[in-house]
Amino acid sequence: MKDVIFLEPVFKEMIWGGNRLRTDFGYDIPSDYTGECWAVSAHANGDCTVKSGLYKGEKLSGLWKNHRELFGGVKGETFPLLIKIIDAKADLSIQVHPDNEYAYRYEKGSLGKTECWYILDCDADGKIVVGHNAKDKEELKNMIAEGRWRELIRVLPIKKGDFFQIEPGTVHAIKAGTVILETQQNSDITYRLYDYDRLSGGKPRELHIAKSIDVIKCPHVDGAVNRKEIKLEHAVVEEFITCQYYSVKKLSVNGRQVFKQTEPFTILSVIEGEGFLDGIKIIKGDHFILPAGYGDYCLEGHMRLITSHI
């Protein structure tokens, strides 16, 4: 029997979080400062529970450990991906992530963090930070030491539907009024470069200036994105990226469309609308995994989904 793995999200309260995970997605969030929904995660800091079916009540990390056949026998100690929805009511800190090599060496064997963002919604004048304007490490160090943040930080305009690949070593920040779906390596390592001198519990949050300088790439180069659209009879598939760690696409379904599963396992997140997956009702905010060998699957309805796989 085909068993779809539906997951219960884990929520994270943040100084910059809001309530749109409730208002936009109907989630039962812990407070009006909820910044992150860890929708598909086997990370120790937020391990999702299976909602229903044969493995109901089990953690995703447990399935990865004890039922590797569900994931095509893929190698690796940890489930490779982490899917989040992020609600930034206020600006996130200016930050940077290490690559695998640096994280393994300095963060107790952790994976590094390559990630990508799909803009679910943003303010009319929405902006994000991606990159910096220093030509080399020396200029970077000087601009940081002198607090020339406005000059250093590269701010870009955004609109709903934009997509960005954030490579390790990229200075970045999600800014206020933005909701994104993030697909990333299974890592929780972030180095804060600048936090607007904000206080949390009466104290500034920890910064990681030395490590940030270590890993920031100079000069900045944008992560490559190669968007391609494929029109099917009752759906449009928009391919965003295929990199070393993941492939990410958007499925826009209007009617009944059969898709082929060719990867070891497939992660899907419903971001708009509702419909059916092989007769199972799915709605906005649902996240699930099609295990290895699931085969062809039918999506029916009017909905948008983000799908990812390794």
C-alpha positions in Angstrom: 0.0 0.0 0.0 1.2 3.5 -0.9 1.5 5.5 2.4 2.0 9.2 2.1 4.0 10.6 5.1 2.1 13.7 6.4 4.0 15.7 9.0 3.1 17.9 11.9 5.1 21.2 11.8 7.3 22.5 14.6 7.1 26.2 15.4 9.8 28.6 16.6 9.1 31.9 18.4 11.5 34.7 17.3 12.1 38.3 18.2 11.2 39.2 14.6 8.2 36.8 14.2 4.6 37.6 13.7 1.2 35.8 13.3 0.9 35.1 9.6 1.6 31.4 10.1 -1.9 31.5 11.7 -3.7 34.0 9.5 -2.2 32.8 6.2 -1.9 29.1 6.8 -4.3 28.3 9.7 -1.6 26.9 12.0 -2.1 26.7 15.7 1.0 28.8 16.6 2.4 29.4 20.1 2.3 33.3 20.0 2.1 36.4 17.8 6.0 36.2 17.7 6.1 33.0 15.7 8.8 33.3 13.1 9.4 29.8 11.7 7.4 26.8 10.8 9.8 23.8 10.4 7.5 21.9 8.1 9.7 19.0 7.1 12.5 18.5 9.5 14.4 15.7 11.2 16.8 18.1 12.9 17.4 17.7 16.7 16.2 21.3 17.2 12.9 20.6 15.6 11.9 17.0 14.7 8.6 16.6 12.9 6.1 14.0 13.9 4.2 11.8 11.4 0.5 12.8 11.5 -1.3 9.7 10.3 -1.0 6.3 8.6 1.3 3.4 9.3 4.0 5.5 11.0 1.7 7.8 13.0 3.4 9.3 16.0 7.0 8.5 14.9 9.6 11.2 14.4 11.0 11.9 10.9 14.5 11.3 12.3 13.3 7.8 13.5 12.0 7.0 10.0 15.3 8.0 8.5 17.2 5.9 11.1 15.0 2.8 11.1 13.2 2.7 7.7 15.8 3.9 5.2 13.9 2.0 2.5 11.3 4.8 2.6 14.0 7.1 1.2 15.4 4.8 -1.4 18.3 3.6 0.8 20.0 7.0 0.4 23.2 7.2 2.4 24.0 9.7 5.2 23.6 10.0 9.0 21.0 12.7 8.8 17.9 13.4 6.7 19.4 15.8 4.1 16.8 18.5 3.8 14.8 21.0 6.0 11.8 22.9 4.7 10.6 26.0 6.5 8.0 28.7 6.2 9.3 32.0 7.6 7.2 35.0 8.7 9.3 38.1 9.1 7.2 40.7 10.8 10.5 42.6 11.5 13.9 42.5 9.8 16.0 39.4 10.5 19.6 39.9 11.4 22.2 40.3 8.7 23.8 36.8 8.6 25.9 34.3 6.8 26.1 30.5 6.7 29.2 28.3 6.5 29.8 25.5 4.0 30.1 21.8 4.9 33.8 21.9 5.4 33.8 24.9 7.8 30.8 23.7 9.7 32.2 20.2 10.1 35.4 21.6 11.5 34.1 24.4 13.8 30.5 23.3 14.6 30.9 19.8 15.9 30.5 18.0 12.6 27.4 19.8 11.5 26.4 20.1 7.9 26.9 23.5 6.3 23.9 25.5 5.0 23.0 26.0 1.4 19.5 27.3 1.1 17.0 28.9 -1.3 14.0 31.1 -0.9 10.6 31.3 -2.7 8.8 34.5 -1.9 5.3 33.5 -0.8 4.3 37.1 -0.1 5.8 40.5 0.7 4.9 44.2 1.1 4.4 46.2 -2.0 7.9 47.8 -1.5 9.4 44.5 -0.3 13.1 44.1 0.0 15.7 41.5 1.0 19.4 41.6 1.7 21.5 39.3 -0.6 25.2 40.1 -0.9 27.6 42.9 0.0 29.6 45.6 -1.7 33.1 44.9 -0.4 35.6 44.2 -3.1 37.9 42.0 -0.9 38.3 40.7 2.7 40.4 43.8 3.7 37.6 46.2 2.7 35.0 43.9 4.3 36.9 43.9 7.6 37.3 47.7 7.5 33.6 48.4 6.7 32.5 46.0 9.5 34.9 47.6 12.0 33.7 51.1 11.1 30.0 50.1 11.2 29.5 51.2 7.6 26.5 48.8 7.3 24.4 50.9 4.9 27.4 51.1 2.6 28.3 47.4 3.0 24.9 45.7 2.7 23.3 45.0 -0.7 19.5 45.4 -0.7 17.3 44.1 -3.5 13.6 44.7 -4.3 11.4 41.6 -4.3 7.9 40.6 -5.4 5.7 37.6 -4.8 7.0 34.6 -6.8 10.7 35.6 -6.8 13.3 32.9 -6.1 16.8 33.2 -4.7 19.6 30.7 -4.2 21.7 31.6 -1.1 25.0 29.9 -1.2 27.3 29.5 1.9 29.3 32.6 2.4 26.5 34.9 1.1 25.6 37.8 3.4 21.8 37.8 3.6 18.7 38.8 5.5 14.9 38.5 5.1 13.3 41.9 5.8 10.1 42.9 7.4 6.8 42.1 5.7 8.1 39.0 3.9 6.8 35.4 4.0 9.0 32.8 2.4 9.3 29.1 1.9 12.9 28.0 2.5 14.4 24.8 1.2 17.8 24.1 2.8 20.4 21.6 3.9 19.5 20.0 7.3 21.5 22.5 9.4 20.8 25.1 12.1 24.1 27.0 11.9 23.8 30.7 11.4 26.4 33.4 12.0 25.0 36.8 12.9 27.0 39.7 11.4 24.8 42.6 12.5 21.5 42.8 14.4 20.6 46.5 14.4 21.7 46.8 18.0 18.4 45.2 19.0 17.8 43.9 22.6 16.3 40.5 23.4 15.5 40.1 27.1 17.3 43.4 27.7 20.6 42.2 26.1 22.0 42.3 22.6 21.9 39.0 20.8 25.2 37.2 20.2 27.1 38.2 17.1 29.7 36.0 15.3 31.9 38.6 13.7 35.1 36.5 13.4 33.4 33.5 12.0 31.3 35.7 9.6 34.5 37.3 8.2 36.0 33.8 7.9 33.2 32.5 5.7 32.0 35.5 3.7 32.9 35.2 0.1 34.6 38.3 -1.5 33.6 39.7 -3.8 29.9 38.7 -3.7 28.6 36.5 -6.6 24.9 35.8 -6.8 23.8 32.2 -6.6 22.8 30.8 -10.0 19.1 30.3 -10.7 17.9 28.8 -13.9 14.1 29.1 -14.1 12.4 27.0 -16.7 8.7 26.4 -17.3 7.1 23.2 -18.6 3.4 23.3 -19.6 1.4 20.1 -19.1 -2.3 19.5 -19.9 -3.6 20.7 -16.6 -0.5 22.0 -14.8 2.6 24.1 -15.1 5.9 22.9 -13.7 8.3 25.7 -12.9 11.8 24.5 -12.3 13.8 26.8 -10.1 17.1 25.1 -9.4 19.0 21.9 -9.3 22.2 22.1 -7.2 24.4 19.6 -5.3 22.0 19.4 -2.4 18.4 19.8 -3.8 16.1 20.3 -6.8 13.2 22.7 -6.2 10.1 23.2 -8.4 6.7 24.8 -8.3 3.6 22.9 -9.5 0.6 25.0 -10.5 -2.3 22.5 -10.8 -5.7 23.5 -12.4 -7.6 20.3 -13.0 -6.4 16.7 -12.8 -2.7 16.0 -13.6 -0.6 12.9 -13.2 3.1 13.3 -12.2 5.9 10.8 -12.3 8.1 10.2 -9.2 11.6 9.4 -10.3 13.6 10.5 -7.3 14.4 8.5 -4.0 11.7 10.5 -2.2 9.6 13.6 -2.9 8.7 16.5 -0.5 5.6 18.5 -1.3 4.2 21.7 0.4 0.8 23.1 -0.5 1.3 26.9 -0.6 -2.0 28.0 -2.2 -5.5 26.4 -2.8 -6.6 22.9 -2.1 -7.4 19.6 -3.9 -6.6 15.9 -3.8 -3.5 13.7 -3.9 -4.6 10.3 -5.1 -8.0 11.0 -3.6 -6.6 12.3 -0.2 -7.8 15.8 0.6 -4.9 18.3 0.8 -5.1 22.0 1.8 -2.8 25.0 2.0 -0.2 24.4 4.7 0.0 20.7 4.3 3.5 19.2 4.0 4.1 15.6 3.1 6.7 13.1 1.7 6.1 10.6 -1.1 8.4 7.6 -0.1 10.6 5.7 -2.5 8.8 3.7 -5.1 5.5 5.6 -4.7 5.3 5.8 -8.4 2.9 8.0 -10.5 0.8 10.4 -8.4 -2.3 12.3 -9.3 -2.9 15.9 -8.1 -6.4 17.2 -8.7 -7.8 20.7 -7.9 -6.7 24.3 -8.0 -3.5 24.7 -6.0 0.2 25.6 -6.0 2.8 23.4 -4.4 6.5 23.6 -3.9 8.3 20.3 -4.4 11.9 19.3 -3.6 14.1 16.3 -3.6 17.8 15.4 -3.5 
